[in-house]
Amino acid sequence: MRLLLVEDDLTLARELQKQFKRDGFAADLAACGEEARHLGSEEAYDIVILDLGLPDVSGLSVLQSWRNQGQTVPVLILTARDAWEEKVDGLKAGADDYLTKPFHYEELLARVQALIRRSKGQAKPLLESRHFYLDEDTHTVMFSDGQQEPLTGTEFKLLRYLLLHPGKILSKSELTEHVYAYDADKDSNVIEVYIRRLRDKIGKAYIVTKRGQGYVFTEPQ
């Protein structure tokens, strides 16, 4: 999953970026409103964490501009402003959730995961197939027969994205955009390598190749 963190407190932003990367997110940073507005309009994100008190343009103005453009990415407002009127303004502007500072990272992570699942039409708290589920805390595939298969960071991010889009053809370029951060060295051909590794771990039948189009996660018969 690819995440945009809009926060002008660089100490906090870099610490959160490090934690999100540890938990399998490709996390980009924006320290001002104009940079955030540009990245949110041009890049493919699965969720945005947005501070309201930015040094140039307010976070609320950034959010409104995205929504006016038709951007539907889930947005979680993270701010020190805790007046109920400001929460209402944020939600009316198009925010999907609101968390005030100070906060516990574990709660922020849980809210982010829930927003992403709901935005992809996944109501269940677990990402699962008929014969296994993905443990997002340990980055492990847990099979119904009790077996476990640990995943590397990229394998985890890739399988999570596939599980969030069952039955949909996902091109290599789309997978690349949602697995790697903005400043990463993106090579869509590497996706083939990780798809092969995932097939070795969960079974070849789960990931079907659509020649010239991409890959589909499906339940084997």
Summary of the structure (lengths in Angstrom):
residues: 221
radius of gyration: 18.0
end to end distance: 28.1
largest distance: 55.0
contacts: 664
relative contact order: 0.12
helix: 43%
strand: 20%
